[in-house]
Amino acid sequence: MEETAQQIVDREMIARVARGDQSAFGDLYDRLSGPLYSLALKMLGDAAEAQDALQDVYLQIWRRAGTYDATQSSVFSWAVLLTRGKVIDRLRARGRRLRVVAASTDDVANPITAVDASTGETAADNANRNEDATRVRSVLQSLPSEQREAIEMAFFSELTHHDIATRLNQPLGTIKARIRRGLLRLRDGLGRSR
């Protein structure tokens, strides 16, 4: 397959980046940031998290430009793979955080009285976590059902905003607004319950 002019320019830019050329790095950023950000946003469903992921990707590109192999892929495809990897890492971390939250709410139903010496958690820490989980659950239950449902789908089912909109047969903007309003009410409710 014959290379396009853009692929040749990209390959020259990544070679310059590998030599520490900041100007080439800026040019490469300008060229790729739009599509890479769109990919991250689509996968993560959160603009701030997508921006953070993209920052991680560009740091990785800067550090690993010398490892780029033109025989394996185009610069764009390589950057897409790096982005996908960073986004998957973030989704996995999000899943771990959600499992911790879910586990903490399970602890309320089945309280553990023993101290876990490996984590150094005290009975007071466990009680505080259980109290926090109860407070979150209580405020979450006070939200309007459509906001609660959207938040639960996003945080406990790990669905993107787009997935939630599809499942609920609602416009994407409506789902985003419900989640945002629900999170604001959740924050306000938790602030008052302290």
C-alpha positions as a Python dict, from the first residue, in 0.01 Angstrom:
ca = {
    (1, 'M'): (0, 0, 0),
    (2, 'E'): (132, 338, -101),
    (3, 'E'): (178, 607, 162),
    (4, 'T'): (-20, 927, 142),
    (5, 'A'): (153, 1264, 158),
    (6, 'Q'): (7, 1316, 507),
    (7, 'Q'): (150, 984, 631),
    (8, 'I'): (494, 1085, 506),
    (9, 'V'): (465, 1423, 684),
    (10, 'D'): (346, 1248, 1003),
    (11, 'R'): (640, 1007, 990),
    (12, 'E'): (883, 1297, 949),
    (13, 'M'): (718, 1480, 1242),
    (14, 'I'): (742, 1178, 1475),
    (15, 'A'): (1109, 1134, 1381),
    (16, 'R'): (1171, 1499, 1477),
    (17, 'V'): (975, 1450, 1801),
    (18, 'A'): (1199, 1151, 1879),
    (19, 'R'): (1495, 1390, 1852),
    (20, 'G'): (1331, 1627, 2102),
    (21, 'D'): (1190, 1881, 1855),
    (22, 'Q'): (918, 2064, 2047),
    (23, 'S'): (795, 2247, 1737),
    (24, 'A'): (730, 1914, 1562),
    (25, 'F'): (555, 1791, 1875),
    (26, 'G'): (327, 2096, 1865),
    (27, 'D'): (254, 2035, 1497),
    (28, 'L'): (176, 1670, 1566),
    (29, 'Y'): (-50, 1773, 1852),
    (30, 'D'): (-237, 2017, 1626),
    (31, 'R'): (-278, 1748, 1362),
    (32, 'L'): (-395, 1458, 1583),
    (33, 'S'): (-556, 1607, 1893),
    (34, 'G'): (-903, 1651, 1739),
    (35, 'P'): (-961, 1291, 1632),
    (36, 'L'): (-784, 1147, 1939),
    (37, 'Y'): (-992, 1361, 2172),
    (38, 'S'): (-1311, 1255, 1992),
    (39, 'L'): (-1215, 890, 2036),
    (40, 'A'): (-1137, 936, 2407),
    (41, 'L'): (-1460, 1130, 2463),
    (42, 'K'): (-1669, 868, 2285),
    (43, 'M'): (-1516, 587, 2492),
    (44, 'L'): (-1517, 768, 2828),
    (45, 'G'): (-1831, 978, 2797),
    (46, 'D'): (-1673, 1255, 3004),
    (47, 'A'): (-1501, 1562, 2859),
    (48, 'A'): (-1266, 1628, 3152),
    (49, 'E'): (-1160, 1265, 3170),
    (50, 'A'): (-1108, 1257, 2792),
    (51, 'Q'): (-884, 1566, 2818),
    (52, 'D'): (-682, 1399, 3096),
    (53, 'A'): (-648, 1083, 2889),
    (54, 'L'): (-530, 1286, 2590),
    (55, 'Q'): (-269, 1458, 2806),
    (56, 'D'): (-142, 1114, 2914),
    (57, 'V'): (-132, 1005, 2549),
    (58, 'Y'): (74, 1305, 2442),
    (59, 'L'): (315, 1253, 2728),
    (60, 'Q'): (352, 894, 2612),
    (61, 'I'): (402, 1007, 2250),
    (62, 'W'): (675, 1248, 2362),
    (63, 'R'): (851, 980, 2563),
    (64, 'R'): (805, 694, 2316),
    (65, 'A'): (841, 868, 1980),
    (66, 'G'): (1173, 690, 1930),
    (67, 'T'): (999, 351, 1952),
    (68, 'Y'): (756, 425, 1670),
    (69, 'D'): (795, 169, 1391),
    (70, 'A'): (670, 283, 1049),
    (71, 'T'): (661, -79, 928),
    (72, 'Q'): (394, -162, 1187),
    (73, 'S'): (146, 123, 1143),
    (74, 'S'): (96, 482, 1041),
    (75, 'V'): (164, 751, 1302),
    (76, 'F'): (-209, 814, 1326),
    (77, 'S'): (-288, 445, 1387),
    (78, 'W'): (-10, 427, 1645),
    (79, 'A'): (-151, 731, 1825),
    (80, 'V'): (-501, 581, 1814),
    (81, 'L'): (-369, 261, 1973),
    (82, 'L'): (-194, 461, 2247),
    (83, 'T'): (-516, 656, 2308),
    (84, 'R'): (-725, 343, 2319),
    (85, 'G'): (-483, 188, 2569),
    (86, 'K'): (-491, 493, 2797),
    (87, 'V'): (-870, 509, 2780),
    (88, 'I'): (-902, 138, 2862),
    (89, 'D'): (-671, 193, 3161),
    (90, 'R'): (-901, 471, 3279),
    (91, 'L'): (-1213, 260, 3228),
    (92, 'R'): (-1056, -21, 3429),
    (93, 'A'): (-963, 223, 3705),
    (94, 'R'): (-1320, 359, 3698),
    (95, 'G'): (-1448, 2, 3731),
    (96, 'R'): (-1221, -58, 4031),
    (97, 'R'): (-1346, 262, 4196),
    (98, 'L'): (-1705, 161, 4135),
    (99, 'R'): (-1643, -186, 4280),
    (100, 'V'): (-1501, -22, 4592),
    (101, 'V'): (-1812, 196, 4620),
    (102, 'A'): (-2036, -106, 4564),
    (103, 'A'): (-1840, -308, 4818),
    (104, 'S'): (-1872, -29, 5071),
    (105, 'T'): (-2248, -26, 5027),
    (106, 'D'): (-2254, -406, 5065),
    (107, 'D'): (-2067, -368, 5393),
    (108, 'V'): (-2366, -185, 5539),
    (109, 'A'): (-2586, -491, 5488),
    (110, 'N'): (-2313, -728, 5613),
    (111, 'P'): (-2100, -531, 5858),
    (112, 'I'): (-1751, -662, 5919),
    (113, 'T'): (-1634, -624, 6274),
    (114, 'A'): (-1284, -761, 6235),
    (115, 'V'): (-997, -522, 6171),
    (116, 'D'): (-813, -588, 5846),
    (117, 'A'): (-450, -572, 5954),
    (118, 'S'): (-319, -576, 5596),
    (119, 'T'): (-479, -238, 5523),
    (120, 'G'): (-449, -100, 5871),
    (121, 'E'): (-820, -17, 5869),
    (122, 'T'): (-966, 41, 6210),
    (123, 'A'): (-1320, -25, 6323),
    (124, 'A'): (-1371, 354, 6324),
    (125, 'D'): (-1260, 377, 5958),
    (126, 'N'): (-1501, 99, 5871),
    (127, 'A'): (-1784, 270, 6060),
    (128, 'N'): (-1710, 604, 5889),
    (129, 'R'): (-1710, 437, 5547),
    (130, 'N'): (-2039, 262, 5625),
    (131, 'E'): (-2188, 591, 5743),
    (132, 'D'): (-2073, 764, 5424),
    (133, 'A'): (-2220, 485, 5210),
    (134, 'T'): (-2551, 507, 5394),
    (135, 'R'): (-2560, 885, 5345),
    (136, 'V'): (-2482, 852, 4972),
    (137, 'R'): (-2748, 584, 4928),
    (138, 'S'): (-3003, 797, 5113),
    (139, 'V'): (-2937, 1109, 4906),
    (140, 'L'): (-2930, 902, 4585),
    (141, 'Q'): (-3274, 760, 4669),
    (142, 'S'): (-3409, 1114, 4716),
    (143, 'L'): (-3325, 1210, 4355),
    (144, 'P'): (-3596, 1210, 4089),
    (145, 'S'): (-3616, 860, 3940),
    (146, 'E'): (-3490, 962, 3594),
    (147, 'Q'): (-3178, 1126, 3743),
    (148, 'R'): (-3116, 835, 3981),
    (149, 'E'): (-3156, 581, 3699),
    (150, 'A'): (-2911, 767, 3471),
    (151, 'I'): (-2653, 805, 3751),
    (152, 'E'): (-2681, 439, 3850),
    (153, 'M'): (-2638, 329, 3490),
    (154, 'A'): (-2333, 552, 3448),
    (155, 'F'): (-2158, 467, 3772),
    (156, 'F'): (-2271, 120, 3867),
    (157, 'S'): (-2325, -35, 3523),
    (158, 'E'): (-2025, 151, 3375),
    (159, 'L'): (-2223, 267, 3072),
    (160, 'T'): (-2125, 569, 2867),
    (161, 'H'): (-2368, 857, 2824),
    (162, 'H'): (-2429, 739, 2469),
    (163, 'D'): (-2506, 383, 2586),
    (164, 'I'): (-2751, 516, 2845),
    (165, 'A'): (-2924, 734, 2585),
    (166, 'T'): (-2958, 432, 2357),
    (167, 'R'): (-3094, 206, 2633),
    (168, 'L'): (-3342, 462, 2757),
    (169, 'N'): (-3431, 579, 2404),
    (170, 'Q'): (-3362, 940, 2506),
    (171, 'P'): (-3153, 1214, 2340),
    (172, 'L'): (-2789, 1221, 2448),
    (173, 'G'): (-2822, 1581, 2571),
    (174, 'T'): (-3114, 1481, 2794),
    (175, 'I'): (-2911, 1202, 2953),
    (176, 'K'): (-2611, 1430, 3010),
    (177, 'A'): (-2837, 1694, 3166),
    (178, 'R'): (-3003, 1436, 3394),
    (179, 'I'): (-2668, 1305, 3515),
    (180, 'R'): (-2530, 1655, 3568),
    (181, 'R'): (-2839, 1777, 3755),
    (182, 'G'): (-2847, 1456, 3959),
    (183, 'L'): (-2479, 1482, 4053),
    (184, 'L'): (-2525, 1846, 4154),
    (185, 'R'): (-2823, 1752, 4372),
    (186, 'L'): (-2625, 1461, 4513),
    (187, 'R'): (-2336, 1694, 4598),
    (188, 'D'): (-2569, 1948, 4755),
    (189, 'G'): (-2753, 1678, 4950),
    (190, 'L'): (-2429, 1530, 5081),
    (191, 'G'): (-2306, 1877, 5179),
    (192, 'R'): (-2619, 1939, 5385),
    (193, 'S'): (-2613, 1597, 5551),
    (194, 'R'): (-2266, 1646, 5700),
}
